[in-house]
């Protein structure tokens, strides 16, 4: 069993990140990479909320809707960072260094991981606080 909240947050984040990338790949079959990143967001967001509420922050009570709204706000801010990192790497950095092996997937994976620390602190002190 994972004992610290941060370790549990990282584990839940790993599951959510995998779901995010998988959803993006599915959406990418019918739309552009940039749009697919945004469409994958609510899929991963909902899974992450449920898992974090239960396993990381052990949140209880009737304010689940308020917590979901706060969770969404934190993650919408993180989405901006994820999008900038993912698209920046895929469209500018990787072509500049001639990196081509699964470049969009690697870029998106790095992008999804980029807001881990700030998101944890925001959820701890804003989303699920008291």
N, CA, C and O atoms as CSV, one atom per row, in Angstrom:
chain,resi,resn,atom,element,x,y,z
A,1,UNK,N,N,0.836,-1.183,0.000
A,1,UNK,CA,C,0.000,0.000,0.000
A,1,UNK,C,C,0.880,1.245,0.000
A,1,UNK,O,O,1.918,1.274,0.660
A,2,UNK,N,N,0.479,2.240,-0.718
A,2,UNK,CA,C,1.221,3.492,-0.801
A,2,UNK,C,C,0.784,4.363,0.367
A,2,UNK,O,O,-0.407,4.615,0.546
A,3,UNK,N,N,1.751,4.826,1.168
A,3,UNK,CA,C,1.412,5.443,2.445
A,3,UNK,C,C,1.308,6.967,2.433
A,3,UNK,O,O,0.452,7.512,3.129
A,4,UNK,N,N,2.123,7.661,1.689
A,4,UNK,CA,C,2.069,9.119,1.753
A,4,UNK,C,C,1.075,9.670,0.741
A,4,UNK,O,O,0.902,9.100,-0.337
A,5,UNK,N,N,0.424,10.768,1.081
A,5,UNK,CA,C,-0.530,11.364,0.134
A,5,UNK,C,C,0.127,11.745,-1.200
A,5,UNK,O,O,-0.471,11.560,-2.260
A,6,UNK,N,N,1.352,12.273,-1.148
A,6,UNK,CA,C,2.015,12.650,-2.391
A,6,UNK,C,C,2.282,11.424,-3.261
A,6,UNK,O,O,2.110,11.483,-4.478
A,7,UNK,N,N,2.694,10.327,-2.658
A,7,UNK,CA,C,2.925,9.098,-3.429
A,7,UNK,C,C,1.627,8.579,-4.029
A,7,UNK,O,O,1.604,8.130,-5.175
A,8,UNK,N,N,0.540,8.640,-3.252
A,8,UNK,CA,C,-0.766,8.232,-3.781
A,8,UNK,C,C,-1.204,9.168,-4.907
A,8,UNK,O,O,-1.772,8.723,-5.905
A,9,UNK,N,N,-0.936,10.476,-4.741
A,9,UNK,CA,C,-1.266,11.443,-5.786
A,9,UNK,C,C,-0.498,11.114,-7.071
A,9,UNK,O,O,-1.054,11.190,-8.166
A,10,UNK,N,N,0.762,10.755,-6.933
A,10,UNK,CA,C,1.555,10.392,-8.110
A,10,UNK,C,C,1.027,9.121,-8.773
A,10,UNK,O,O,0.991,9.029,-10.000
A,11,UNK,N,N,0.617,8.144,-7.968
A,11,UNK,CA,C,0.061,6.905,-8.518
A,11,UNK,C,C,-1.254,7.174,-9.246
A,11,UNK,O,O,-1.458,6.703,-10.365
A,12,UNK,N,N,-2.138,7.928,-8.609
A,12,UNK,CA,C,-3.403,8.296,-9.245
A,12,UNK,C,C,-3.130,9.130,-10.490
A,12,UNK,O,O,-3.785,8.960,-11.518
A,13,UNK,N,N,-2.162,10.027,-10.390
A,13,UNK,CA,C,-1.785,10.836,-11.544
A,13,UNK,C,C,-1.280,10.004,-12.697
A,13,UNK,O,O,-1.544,10.313,-13.859
A,14,UNK,N,N,-0.547,8.940,-12.376
A,14,UNK,CA,C,-0.060,8.036,-13.425
A,14,UNK,C,C,-1.212,7.347,-14.143
A,14,UNK,O,O,-1.209,7.238,-15.370
A,15,UNK,N,N,-2.182,6.887,-13.390
A,15,UNK,CA,C,-3.366,6.257,-13.982
A,15,UNK,C,C,-4.124,7.277,-14.835
A,15,UNK,O,O,-4.518,6.990,-15.965
A,16,UNK,N,N,-4.317,8.460,-14.279
A,16,UNK,CA,C,-5.040,9.512,-15.007
A,16,UNK,C,C,-4.280,9.969,-16.249
A,16,UNK,O,O,-4.880,10.221,-17.294
A,17,UNK,N,N,-2.957,10.074,-16.129
A,17,UNK,CA,C,-2.144,10.477,-17.281
A,17,UNK,C,C,-2.237,9.438,-18.391
A,17,UNK,O,O,-2.361,9.785,-19.565
A,18,UNK,N,N,-2.176,8.163,-18.015
A,18,UNK,CA,C,-2.318,7.103,-19.012
A,18,UNK,C,C,-3.666,7.162,-19.699
A,18,UNK,O,O,-3.761,6.994,-20.915
A,19,UNK,N,N,-4.706,7.400,-18.921
A,19,UNK,CA,C,-6.043,7.536,-19.484
A,19,UNK,C,C,-6.129,8.770,-20.385
A,19,UNK,O,O,-6.764,8.735,-21.439
A,20,UNK,N,N,-5.489,9.853,-19.965
A,20,UNK,CA,C,-5.472,11.081,-20.753
A,20,UNK,C,C,-4.824,10.840,-22.115
A,20,UNK,O,O,-5.375,11.222,-23.147
A,21,UNK,N,N,-3.659,10.208,-22.112
A,21,UNK,CA,C,-2.953,9.949,-23.365
A,21,UNK,C,C,-3.748,8.979,-24.243
A,21,UNK,O,O,-3.841,9.178,-25.454
A,22,UNK,N,N,-4.320,7.935,-23.642
A,22,UNK,CA,C,-5.124,6.980,-24.416
A,22,UNK,C,C,-6.352,7.656,-25.032
A,22,UNK,O,O,-6.682,7.413,-26.193
A,23,UNK,N,N,-7.019,8.497,-24.254
A,23,UNK,CA,C,-8.177,9.220,-24.782
A,23,UNK,C,C,-7.744,10.161,-25.906
A,23,UNK,O,O,-8.422,10.265,-26.927
A,24,UNK,N,N,-6.612,10.847,-25.717
A,24,UNK,CA,C,-6.112,11.744,-26.752
A,24,UNK,C,C,-5.833,10.979,-28.035
A,24,UNK,O,O,-6.150,11.462,-29.122
A,25,UNK,N,N,-5.253,9.811,-27.927
A,25,UNK,CA,C,-4.963,8.995,-29.109
A,25,UNK,C,C,-6.260,8.600,-29.811
A,25,UNK,O,O,-6.330,8.601,-31.040
A,26,UNK,N,N,-7.287,8.262,-29.029
A,26,UNK,CA,C,-8.576,7.915,-29.623
A,26,UNK,C,C,-9.208,9.105,-30.329
A,26,UNK,O,O,-9.669,8.985,-31.464
A,27,UNK,N,N,-9.229,10.246,-29.663
A,27,UNK,CA,C,-9.784,11.451,-30.287
A,27,UNK,C,C,-8.957,11.885,-31.492
A,27,UNK,O,O,-9.487,12.446,-32.451
A,28,UNK,N,N,-7.650,11.620,-31.435
A,28,UNK,CA,C,-6.760,12.006,-32.530
A,28,UNK,C,C,-7.086,11.267,-33.827
A,28,UNK,O,O,-6.656,11.684,-34.902
A,29,UNK,N,N,-7.836,10.184,-33.732
A,29,UNK,CA,C,-8.260,9.458,-34.931
A,29,UNK,C,C,-9.276,10.257,-35.738
A,29,UNK,O,O,-9.420,10.046,-36.943
A,30,UNK,N,N,-9.978,11.171,-35.077
A,30,UNK,CA,C,-11.042,11.923,-35.751
A,30,UNK,C,C,-10.837,13.434,-35.750
A,30,UNK,O,O,-11.628,14.167,-36.343
A,31,UNK,N,N,-9.773,13.909,-35.082
A,31,UNK,CA,C,-9.530,15.347,-35.036
A,31,UNK,C,C,-8.035,15.619,-34.930
A,31,UNK,O,O,-7.233,14.689,-34.842
A,32,UNK,N,N,-7.671,16.874,-34.939
A,32,UNK,CA,C,-6.254,17.253,-34.873
A,32,UNK,C,C,-5.679,16.961,-33.494
A,32,UNK,O,O,-6.413,16.810,-32.517
A,33,UNK,N,N,-4.374,16.886,-33.433
A,33,UNK,CA,C,-3.638,16.656,-32.191
A,33,UNK,C,C,-3.992,17.719,-31.157
A,33,UNK,O,O,-4.276,17.390,-30.005
A,34,UNK,N,N,-3.978,18.977,-31.553
A,34,UNK,CA,C,-4.245,20.073,-30.632
A,34,UNK,C,C,-5.653,19.984,-30.036
A,34,UNK,O,O,-5.832,20.193,-28.836
A,35,UNK,N,N,-6.637,19.678,-30.858
A,35,UNK,CA,C,-8.019,19.550,-30.374
A,35,UNK,C,C,-8.176,18.278,-29.541
A,35,UNK,O,O,-8.892,18.280,-28.540
A,36,UNK,N,N,-7.523,17.209,-29.939
A,36,UNK,CA,C,-7.622,15.941,-29.208
A,36,UNK,C,C,-7.112,16.083,-27.770
A,36,UNK,O,O,-7.655,15.459,-26.859
A,37,UNK,N,N,-6.077,16.898,-27.560
A,37,UNK,CA,C,-5.567,17.133,-26.205
A,37,UNK,C,C,-6.670,17.735,-25.335
A,37,UNK,O,O,-6.853,17.329,-24.188
A,38,UNK,N,N,-7.392,18.690,-25.879
A,38,UNK,CA,C,-8.453,19.354,-25.122
A,38,UNK,C,C,-9.632,18.396,-24.887
A,38,UNK,O,O,-10.208,18.391,-23.800
A,39,UNK,N,N,-9.993,17.595,-25.883
A,39,UNK,CA,C,-11.113,16.660,-25.727
A,39,UNK,C,C,-10.810,15.554,-24.718
A,39,UNK,O,O,-11.720,15.055,-24.056
A,40,UNK,N,N,-9.553,15.173,-24.598
A,40,UNK,CA,C,-9.177,14.133,-23.635
A,40,UNK,C,C,-9.254,14.645,-22.196
A,40,UNK,O,O,-9.356,13.858,-21.255
A,41,UNK,N,N,-9.204,15.941,-22.039
A,41,UNK,CA,C,-9.170,16.552,-20.716
A,41,UNK,C,C,-10.336,16.147,-19.805
A,41,UNK,O,O,-10.071,15.711,-18.685
A,42,UNK,N,N,-11.610,16.261,-20.210
A,42,UNK,CA,C,-12.691,15.911,-19.279
A,42,UNK,C,C,-12.741,14.424,-18.938
A,42,UNK,O,O,-13.201,14.055,-17.858
A,43,UNK,N,N,-12.281,13.581,-19.828
A,43,UNK,CA,C,-12.236,12.139,-19.547
A,43,UNK,C,C,-11.286,11.883,-18.386
A,43,UNK,O,O,-11.650,11.244,-17.398
A,44,UNK,N,N,-10.069,12.389,-18.516
A,44,UNK,CA,C,-9.069,12.197,-17.470
A,44,UNK,C,C,-9.439,12.966,-16.200
A,44,UNK,O,O,-9.187,12.490,-15.093
A,45,UNK,N,N,-10.029,14.141,-16.353
A,45,UNK,CA,C,-10.416,14.968,-15.214
A,45,UNK,C,C,-11.377,14.230,-14.291
A,45,UNK,O,O,-11.182,14.210,-13.076
A,46,UNK,N,N,-12.393,13.637,-14.854
A,46,UNK,CA,C,-13.400,12.950,-14.048
A,46,UNK,C,C,-12.806,11.737,-13.340
A,46,UNK,O,O,-13.067,11.516,-12.158
A,47,UNK,N,N,-12.022,10.967,-14.046
A,47,UNK,CA,C,-11.367,9.809,-13.412
A,47,UNK,C,C,-10.425,10.271,-12.302
A,47,UNK,O,O,-10.405,9.683,-11.221
A,48,UNK,N,N,-9.654,11.309,-12.561
A,48,UNK,CA,C,-8.713,11.820,-11.562
A,48,UNK,C,C,-9.439,12.341,-10.330
A,48,UNK,O,O,-8.988,12.129,-9.204
A,49,UNK,N,N,-10.557,13.019,-10.537
A,49,UNK,CA,C,-11.314,13.537,-9.402
A,49,UNK,C,C,-11.783,12.400,-8.502
A,49,UNK,O,O,-11.578,12.437,-7.289
A,50,UNK,N,N,-12.402,11.408,-9.088
A,50,UNK,CA,C,-12.931,10.283,-8.311
A,50,UNK,C,C,-11.805,9.581,-7.547
A,50,UNK,O,O,-11.946,9.294,-6.358
A,51,UNK,N,N,-10.704,9.309,-8.219
A,51,UNK,CA,C,-9.586,8.604,-7.586
A,51,UNK,C,C,-8.907,9.449,-6.511
A,51,UNK,O,O,-8.573,8.936,-5.443
A,52,UNK,N,N,-8.701,10.730,-6.779
A,52,UNK,CA,C,-8.069,11.601,-5.791
A,52,UNK,C,C,-8.957,11.806,-4.570
A,52,UNK,O,O,-8.480,11.804,-3.435
A,53,UNK,N,N,-10.232,11.979,-4.811
A,53,UNK,CA,C,-11.157,12.193,-3.695
A,53,UNK,C,C,-11.173,10.986,-2.767
A,53,UNK,O,O,-11.219,11.129,-1.546
A,54,UNK,N,N,-11.136,9.825,-3.345
A,54,UNK,CA,C,-11.220,8.602,-2.535
A,54,UNK,C,C,-9.880,8.167,-1.940
A,54,UNK,O,O,-9.806,7.853,-0.752
A,55,UNK,N,N,-8.825,8.146,-2.752
A,55,UNK,CA,C,-7.582,7.512,-2.330
A,55,UNK,C,C,-6.481,8.464,-1.872
A,55,UNK,O,O,-5.584,8.050,-1.138
A,56,UNK,N,N,-6.529,9.720,-2.284
A,56,UNK,CA,C,-5.440,10.625,-1.917
A,56,UNK,C,C,-5.842,11.533,-0.768
A,56,UNK,O,O,-5.135,11.616,0.236
A,57,UNK,N,N,-6.965,12.211,-0.909
A,57,UNK,CA,C,-7.349,13.223,0.065
A,57,UNK,C,C,-8.463,12.756,1.000
A,57,UNK,O,O,-8.866,13.498,1.896
A,58,UNK,N,N,-8.964,11.539,0.803
A,58,UNK,CA,C,-10.017,10.947,1.619
A,58,UNK,C,C,-11.114,11.954,1.937
A,58,UNK,O,O,-11.562,12.057,3.079
A,59,UNK,N,N,-11.539,12.687,0.931
A,59,UNK,CA,C,-12.571,13.703,1.107
A,59,UNK,C,C,-13.933,13.050,1.283
A,59,UNK,O,O,-14.268,12.069,0.619
A,60,UNK,N,N,-14.695,13.615,2.182
A,60,UNK,CA,C,-16.053,13.130,2.428
A,60,UNK,C,C,-16.988,14.327,2.508
A,60,UNK,O,O,-16.558,15.474,2.388
A,61,UNK,N,N,-18.232,14.055,2.705
A,61,UNK,CA,C,-19.196,15.126,2.890
A,61,UNK,C,C,-20.014,15.396,1.648
A,61,UNK,O,O,-19.851,14.757,0.609
A,62,UNK,N,N,-20.896,16.360,1.793
A,62,UNK,CA,C,-21.849,16.636,0.726
A,62,UNK,C,C,-21.366,17.701,-0.251
A,62,UNK,O,O,-22.110,18.074,-1.158
A,63,UNK,N,N,-20.156,18.198,-0.094
A,63,UNK,CA,C,-19.668,19.250,-0.969
A,63,UNK,C,C,-18.919,18.697,-2.187
A,63,UNK,O,O,-17.998,19.335,-2.698
A,64,UNK,N,N,-19.312,17.529,-2.640
A,64,UNK,CA,C,-18.642,16.883,-3.766
A,64,UNK,C,C,-18.731,17.739,-5.040
A,64,UNK,O,O,-17.761,17.825,-5.793
A,65,UNK,N,N,-19.879,18.364,-5.281
A,65,UNK,CA,C,-20.020,19.207,-6.475
A,65,UNK,C,C,-19.088,20.405,-6.409
A,65,UNK,O,O,-18.449,20.750,-7.402
A,66,UNK,N,N,-19.007,21.042,-5.249
A,66,UNK,CA,C,-18.093,22.173,-5.077
A,66,UNK,C,C,-16.647,21.721,-5.273
A,66,UNK,O,O,-15.855,22.411,-5.916
A,67,UNK,N,N,-16.312,20.564,-4.717
A,67,UNK,CA,C,-14.960,20.040,-4.895
A,67,UNK,C,C,-14.673,19.746,-6.361
A,67,UNK,O,O,-13.566,19.999,-6.836
A,68,UNK,N,N,-15.654,19.216,-7.083
A,68,UNK,CA,C,-15.454,18.931,-8.506
A,68,UNK,C,C,-15.197,20.221,-9.281
A,68,UNK,O,O,-14.340,20.261,-10.164
A,69,UNK,N,N,-15.944,21.274,-8.946
A,69,UNK,CA,C,-15.736,22.568,-9.611
A,69,UNK,C,C,-14.332,23.082,-9.314
A,69,UNK,O,O,-13.637,23.539,-10.220
A,70,UNK,N,N,-13.911,23.013,-8.059
A,70,UNK,CA,C,-12.556,23.448,-7.691
A,70,UNK,C,C,-11.505,22.582,-8.390
A,70,UNK,O,O,-10.494,23.084,-8.881
A,71,UNK,N,N,-11.762,21.285,-8.423
A,71,UNK,CA,C,-10.843,20.360,-9.095
A,71,UNK,C,C,-10.716,20.735,-10.565
A,71,UNK,O,O,-9.621,20.734,-11.127
A,72,UNK,N,N,-11.847,21.053,-11.178
A,72,UNK,CA,C,-11.843,21.446,-12.594
A,72,UNK,C,C,-11.086,22.750,-12.801
A,72,UNK,O,O,-10.349,22.881,-13.778
A,73,UNK,N,N,-11.252,23.716,-11.905
A,73,UNK,CA,C,-10.539,24.992,-12.029
A,73,UNK,C,C,-9.032,24.768,-11.983
A,73,UNK,O,O,-8.298,25.276,-12.832
A,74,UNK,N,N,-8.574,24.014,-10.999
A,74,UNK,CA,C,-7.138,23.726,-10.887
A,74,UNK,C,C,-6.647,23.044,-12.155
A,74,UNK,O,O,-5.581,23.375,-12.674
A,75,UNK,N,N,-7.426,22.091,-12.651
A,75,UNK,CA,C,-6.996,21.338,-13.823
A,75,UNK,C,C,-7.128,22.128,-15.126
A,75,UNK,O,O,-6.393,21.865,-16.078
A,76,UNK,N,N,-8.039,23.075,-15.183
A,76,UNK,CA,C,-8.102,23.947,-16.364
A,76,UNK,C,C,-6.854,24.820,-16.446
A,76,UNK,O,O,-6.327,25.066,-17.531
A,77,UNK,N,N,-6.392,25.280,-15.302
A,77,UNK,CA,C,-5.143,26.038,-15.276
A,77,UNK,C,C,-3.988,25.128,-15.700
A,77,UNK,O,O,-3.122,25.532,-16.475
A,78,UNK,N,N,-3.987,23.906,-15.186
A,78,UNK,CA,C,-2.948,22.946,-15.571
A,78,UNK,C,C,-3.032,22.590,-17.054
A,78,UNK,O,O,-2.009,22.350,-17.696
A,79,UNK,N,N,-4.256,22.556,-17.600
A,79,UNK,CA,C,-4.435,22.239,-19.019
A,79,UNK,C,C,-3.681,23.231,-19.901
A,79,UNK,O,O,-3.113,22.850,-20.925
A,80,UNK,N,N,-3.677,24.487,-19.509
A,80,UNK,CA,C,-2.941,25.488,-20.285
A,80,UNK,C,C,-1.465,25.100,-20.338
A,80,UNK,O,O,-0.841,25.143,-21.399
A,81,UNK,N,N,-0.921,24.727,-19.200
A,81,UNK,CA,C,0.483,24.306,-19.147
A,81,UNK,C,C,0.703,23.035,-19.963
A,81,UNK,O,O,1.668,22.944,-20.723
A,82,UNK,N,N,-0.184,22.059,-19.810
A,82,UNK,CA,C,-0.067,20.798,-20.553
A,82,UNK,C,C,-0.093,21.068,-22.057
A,82,UNK,O,O,0.721,20.524,-22.804
A,83,UNK,N,N,-1.019,21.899,-22.491
A,83,UNK,CA,C,-1.157,22.202,-23.915
A,83,UNK,C,C,0.093,22.914,-24.436
A,83,UNK,O,O,0.619,22.555,-25.489
A,84,UNK,N,N,0.566,23.921,-23.701
A,84,UNK,CA,C,1.747,24.668,-24.141
A,84,UNK,C,C,2.988,23.770,-24.233
A,84,UNK,O,O,3.737,23.835,-25.207
A,85,UNK,N,N,3.195,22.940,-23.220
A,85,UNK,CA,C,4.358,22.042,-23.228
A,85,UNK,C,C,4.224,21.009,-24.341
A,85,UNK,O,O,5.169,20.787,-25.098
A,86,UNK,N,N,3.053,20.374,-24.447
A,86,UNK,CA,C,2.842,19.321,-25.447
A,86,UNK,C,C,2.996,19.849,-26.868
A,86,UNK,O,O,3.735,19.282,-27.673
A,87,UNK,N,N,2.302,20.926,-27.167
A,87,UNK,CA,C,2.335,21.487,-28.517
A,87,UNK,C,C,3.700,22.112,-28.802
A,87,UNK,O,O,4.222,21.995,-29.910
A,88,UNK,N,N,4.268,22.767,-27.809
A,88,UNK,CA,C,5.600,23.346,-27.987
A,88,UNK,C,C,6.647,22.307,-28.316
A,88,UNK,O,O,7.465,22.502,-29.215
A,89,UNK,N,N,6.624,21.202,-27.587
A,89,UNK,CA,C,7.574,20.120,-27.867
A,89,UNK,C,C,7.306,19.490,-29.233
A,89,UNK,O,O,8.224,19.318,-30.034
A,90,UNK,N,N,6.043,19.145,-29.493
A,90,UNK,CA,C,5.699,18.425,-30.724
A,90,UNK,C,C,5.899,19.277,-31.976
A,90,UNK,O,O,6.346,18.769,-33.004
A,91,UNK,N,N,5.575,20.556,-31.898
A,91,UNK,CA,C,5.602,21.389,-33.101
A,91,UNK,C,C,6.881,22.189,-33.300
A,91,UNK,O,O,7.192,22.590,-34.422
A,92,UNK,N,N,7.630,22.429,-32.214
A,92,UNK,CA,C,8.818,23.273,-32.364
A,92,UNK,C,C,10.101,22.603,-31.888
A,92,UNK,O,O,11.075,22.519,-32.635
A,93,UNK,N,N,10.102,22.123,-30.639
A,93,UNK,CA,C,11.345,21.580,-30.081
A,93,UNK,C,C,11.752,20.292,-30.776
A,93,UNK,O,O,12.882,20.183,-31.252
A,94,UNK,N,N,10.853,19.311,-30.846
A,94,UNK,CA,C,11.212,18.028,-31.450
A,94,UNK,C,C,11.590,18.160,-32.926
A,94,UNK,O,O,12.578,17.555,-33.341
A,95,UNK,N,N,10.851,18.922,-33.737
A,95,UNK,CA,C,11.295,19.102,-35.126
A,95,UNK,C,C,12.666,19.791,-35.217
A,95,UNK,O,O,13.475,19.468,-36.087
A,96,UNK,N,N,12.912,20.741,-34.310
A,96,UNK,CA,C,14.195,21.448,-34.321
A,96,UNK,C,C,15.353,20.489,-34.064
A,96,UNK,O,O,16.406,20.599,-34.693
A,97,UNK,N,N,15.158,19.542,-33.134
A,97,UNK,CA,C,16.239,18.584,-32.818
A,97,UNK,C,C,16.105,17.289,-33.632
A,97,UNK,O,O,16.848,16.331,-33.419
A,98,UNK,N,N,15.140,17.277,-34.573
A,98,UNK,CA,C,14.906,16.148,-35.476
A,98,UNK,C,C,14.530,14.856,-34.734
A,98,UNK,O,O,14.930,13.758,-35.121
A,99,UNK,N,N,13.760,15.019,-33.672
A,99,UNK,CA,C,13.244,13.870,-32.925
A,99,UNK,C,C,11.902,13.491,-33.530
A,99,UNK,O,O,11.004,14.329,-33.606
A,100,UNK,N,N,11.748,12.224,-33.970
A,100,UNK,CA,C,10.516,11.815,-34.646
A,100,UNK,C,C,9.839,10.584,-34.051
A,100,UNK,O,O,8.669,10.348,-34.350
A,101,UNK,N,N,10.507,9.801,-33.235
A,101,UNK,CA,C,9.936,8.555,-32.719
A,101,UNK,C,C,8.787,8.858,-31.766
A,101,UNK,O,O,9.020,9.337,-30.656
A,102,UNK,N,N,7.544,8.587,-32.182
A,102,UNK,CA,C,6.337,8.818,-31.377
A,102,UNK,C,C,6.354,10.218,-30.758
A,102,UNK,O,O,6.026,10.396,-29.585
A,103,UNK,N,N,6.735,11.184,-31.551
A,103,UNK,CA,C,6.978,12.531,-31.021
A,103,UNK,C,C,5.743,13.152,-30.365
A,103,UNK,O,O,5.865,13.797,-29.324
A,104,UNK,N,N,4.570,12.972,-30.948
A,104,UNK,CA,C,3.375,13.561,-30.334
A,104,UNK,C,C,3.028,12.886,-29.012
A,104,UNK,O,O,2.641,13.558,-28.056
A,105,UNK,N,N,3.162,11.568,-28.952
A,105,UNK,CA,C,2.856,10.848,-27.717
A,105,UNK,C,C,3.859,11.198,-26.619
A,105,UNK,O,O,3.471,11.416,-25.471
A,106,UNK,N,N,5.139,11.254,-26.965
A,106,UNK,CA,C,6.161,11.620,-25.984
A,106,UNK,C,C,5.940,13.057,-25.513
A,106,UNK,O,O,6.017,13.339,-24.317
A,107,UNK,N,N,5.667,13.958,-26.445
A,107,UNK,CA,C,5.422,15.357,-26.089
A,107,UNK,C,C,4.222,15.478,-25.163
A,107,UNK,O,O,4.261,16.219,-24.181
A,108,UNK,N,N,3.161,14.753,-25.473
A,108,UNK,CA,C,1.963,14.818,-24.641
A,108,UNK,C,C,2.222,14.212,-23.270
A,108,UNK,O,O,1.746,14.742,-22.267
A,109,UNK,N,N,2.957,13.127,-23.206
A,109,UNK,CA,C,3.297,12.525,-21.913
A,109,UNK,C,C,4.076,13.484,-21.034
A,109,UNK,O,O,3.791,13.611,-19.843
A,110,UNK,N,N,5.053,14.157,-21.612
A,110,UNK,CA,C,5.826,15.155,-20.860
A,110,UNK,C,C,4.917,16.301,-20.431
A,110,UNK,O,O,5.001,16.785,-19.302
A,111,UNK,N,N,4.056,16.725,-21.335
A,111,UNK,CA,C,3.127,17.801,-21.012
A,111,UNK,C,C,2.202,17.448,-19.863
A,111,UNK,O,O,1.974,18.271,-18.977
A,112,UNK,N,N,1.666,16.239,-19.863
A,112,UNK,CA,C,0.756,15.789,-18.811
A,112,UNK,C,C,1.476,15.736,-17.460
A,112,UNK,O,O,0.868,16.001,-16.423
A,113,UNK,N,N,2.747,15.400,-17.469
A,113,UNK,CA,C,3.504,15.307,-16.218
A,113,UNK,C,C,3.970,16.671,-15.689
A,113,UNK,O,O,4.321,16.794,-14.515
A,114,UNK,N,N,3.974,17.671,-16.536
A,114,UNK,CA,C,4.586,18.952,-16.163
A,114,UNK,C,C,3.954,19.671,-14.965
A,114,UNK,O,O,4.690,20.340,-14.240
A,115,UNK,N,N,2.643,19.583,-14.706
A,115,UNK,CA,C,2.092,20.334,-13.571
A,115,UNK,C,C,1.899,19.525,-12.284
A,115,UNK,O,O,1.062,19.890,-11.459
A,116,UNK,N,N,2.645,18.448,-12.094
A,116,UNK,CA,C,2.390,17.539,-10.965
A,116,UNK,C,C,2.472,18.236,-9.607
A,116,UNK,O,O,1.537,18.135,-8.813
A,117,UNK,N,N,3.547,18.926,-9.330
A,117,UNK,CA,C,3.742,19.501,-7.990
A,117,UNK,C,C,2.744,20.618,-7.717
A,117,UNK,O,O,2.130,20.649,-6.652
A,118,UNK,N,N,2.578,21.526,-8.657
A,118,UNK,CA,C,1.643,22.628,-8.435
A,118,UNK,C,C,0.205,22.121,-8.303
A,118,UNK,O,O,-0.573,22.657,-7.514
A,119,UNK,N,N,-0.143,21.108,-9.058
A,119,UNK,CA,C,-1.496,20.543,-8.959
A,119,UNK,C,C,-1.722,19.894,-7.599
A,119,UNK,O,O,-2.784,20.072,-7.001
A,120,UNK,N,N,-0.743,19.144,-7.103
A,120,UNK,CA,C,-0.883,18.506,-5.796
A,120,UNK,C,C,-1.138,19.554,-4.716
A,120,UNK,O,O,-2.058,19.414,-3.910
A,121,UNK,N,N,-0.323,20.595,-4.705
A,121,UNK,CA,C,-0.477,21.632,-3.694
A,121,UNK,C,C,-1.814,22.362,-3.822
A,121,UNK,O,O,-2.456,22.663,-2.816
A,122,UNK,N,N,-2.227,22.641,-5.037
A,122,UNK,CA,C,-3.511,23.314,-5.242
A,122,UNK,C,C,-4.678,22.445,-4.786
A,122,UNK,O,O,-5.619,22.948,-4.170
A,123,UNK,N,N,-4.628,21.155,-5.079
A,123,UNK,CA,C,-5.711,20.269,-4.641
A,123,UNK,C,C,-5.710,20.103,-3.125
A,123,UNK,O,O,-6.770,20.050,-2.501
A,124,UNK,N,N,-4.549,20.023,-2.551
A,124,UNK,CA,C,-4.451,19.859,-1.097
A,124,UNK,C,C,-4.989,21.088,-0.361
A,124,UNK,O,O,-5.717,20.958,0.624
A,125,UNK,N,N,-4.627,22.279,-0.844
A,125,UNK,CA,C,-4.948,23.498,-0.106
A,125,UNK,C,C,-6.183,24.237,-0.626
A,125,UNK,O,O,-6.678,25.150,0.034
A,126,UNK,N,N,-6.682,23.853,-1.800
A,126,UNK,CA,C,-7.836,24.546,-2.379
A,126,UNK,C,C,-9.003,23.591,-2.640
A,126,UNK,O,O,-10.107,23.802,-2.139
A,127,UNK,N,N,-8.755,22.549,-3.419
A,127,UNK,CA,C,-9.840,21.662,-3.824
A,127,UNK,C,C,-10.445,20.899,-2.655
A,127,UNK,O,O,-11.658,20.926,-2.447
A,128,UNK,N,N,-9.595,20.218,-1.896
A,128,UNK,CA,C,-10.088,19.320,-0.857
A,128,UNK,C,C,-9.822,19.836,0.564
A,128,UNK,O,O,-9.919,19.069,1.523
A,129,UNK,N,N,-9.496,21.098,0.706
A,129,UNK,CA,C,-9.238,21.626,2.056
A,129,UNK,C,C,-10.561,21.760,2.816
A,129,UNK,O,O,-11.569,22.231,2.289
A,130,UNK,N,N,-10.512,21.334,4.050
A,130,UNK,CA,C,-11.649,21.449,4.976
A,130,UNK,C,C,-12.920,21.419,4.358
A,130,UNK,O,O,-13.941,21.508,5.040
